[in-house]
Amino acid sequence: MPTPSCPCGRSEPYEKCCCRFHAGTAAAPTAEALMRSRYCAFVQGDAGYLLRTWHPRTRPARLDLDPGMRWTGLEILDTTDGSAFHATGTVTFRASYRGGSLHERSRFERVDGAWVYVDGEFLD
């Protein structure tokens, strides 16, 4: 039986894709990779990772995830900057869930060399 691909939409299995970021053994190299790993953390219910990768300036004190939420897919629509050569970047995406979708343009910055989520603007 084939190994399922990572929930972030990449073809690699979770263990070779976003798991290394969630486990802290690697840092996301781009804003898009961080976005994908954060989506995967929502799928996995990993609030700790979401808080760790949130900018200290905008991070909430706590994050309560809805255990009934079923995320069904991620589509990256656009990226601006966010590579190893940038300090900021944006990722526009559509995250689908059972019953609808979320369309957002997220902003990312580097803090001590690591990409973190700053905030997002809902679109549509």
C-alpha positions in Angstrom: 0.0 0.0 0.0 1.5 3.4 -0.9 2.3 5.9 1.8 -0.1 8.9 1.7 1.4 12.2 0.8 1.8 15.0 3.4 -1.4 17.0 4.2 0.4 20.1 3.1 0.0 19.1 -0.5 3.6 17.9 -1.3 4.1 14.4 -2.6 6.4 13.3 0.1 5.0 11.4 3.1 4.5 13.5 6.3 7.5 11.9 8.0 9.8 13.2 5.3 8.0 16.5 4.8 6.4 18.6 7.6 7.2 16.3 10.4 10.8 17.5 10.6 9.5 21.1 11.1 6.9 20.0 13.7 9.5 18.0 15.6 12.0 20.9 15.6 14.7 19.0 13.8 14.7 21.5 10.9 13.4 25.0 10.3 11.2 25.9 7.3 13.6 27.3 4.7 11.0 29.6 3.0 7.8 31.4 3.9 5.9 29.0 1.7 7.4 25.9 3.4 6.4 27.5 6.8 2.9 28.1 5.5 2.6 24.5 4.3 3.9 23.2 7.7 1.4 25.5 9.6 -1.5 24.2 7.5 -0.3 20.7 8.3 -0.2 21.6 12.0 -3.8 22.7 11.8 -4.6 19.3 10.2 -2.7 17.5 12.9 -4.1 19.6 15.7 -0.6 20.8 16.7 -1.3 24.1 18.5 2.2 24.1 20.1 3.9 24.3 16.6 1.5 27.0 15.5 2.3 29.1 18.5 6.1 28.5 18.2 6.0 29.7 14.6 3.9 32.8 15.3 5.7 36.2 15.5 6.1 37.2 19.2 4.6 40.6 18.3 1.3 39.1 17.1 1.1 35.7 18.8 -1.9 35.0 21.0 -1.4 33.8 24.5 -3.1 30.5 23.7 -4.7 28.8 20.7 -7.7 26.6 21.0 -8.2 24.4 17.9 -11.6 23.0 17.1 -11.2 19.2 17.2 -14.2 18.8 14.9 -12.6 20.9 12.1 -11.7 18.7 9.1 -9.2 20.3 6.8 -9.3 18.8 3.3 -6.7 20.5 1.1 -4.3 23.4 0.6 -3.7 25.4 -2.6 -0.9 27.9 -2.8 -2.1 30.7 -5.1 0.8 33.1 -5.0 4.0 33.9 -3.2 6.0 37.1 -2.9 9.6 37.1 -1.7 10.0 34.7 1.3 13.1 32.9 0.1 16.5 32.4 1.8 17.4 35.8 0.4 14.5 37.8 1.9 13.5 39.0 5.4 9.8 39.1 4.6 7.4 37.4 2.4 3.7 36.7 1.6 1.8 33.6 0.7 -1.7 33.7 -0.7 -3.5 30.4 -0.3 -6.9 28.7 -0.2 -7.3 26.1 2.6 -10.4 23.9 2.2 -12.3 22.3 5.0 -15.4 20.3 5.2 -18.1 22.8 4.4 -16.1 25.6 2.9 -12.7 27.3 2.4 -10.5 30.0 3.8 -8.8 32.4 1.3 -5.9 34.4 2.9 -2.8 36.4 2.2 -0.4 35.7 5.0 2.6 37.8 6.0 5.8 36.2 7.2 9.1 37.6 8.7 12.3 36.2 9.8 13.0 36.4 13.5 16.6 35.3 14.6 16.9 33.7 11.1 13.7 31.6 11.3 10.5 32.2 9.3 7.5 33.1 11.5 3.8 33.9 10.7 3.0 37.6 11.4 -0.7 37.9 10.3 -3.1 37.4 7.5 -5.7 39.2 5.5 -8.8 37.3 4.6 -9.7 37.6 0.9 -13.1 37.0 -0.8 
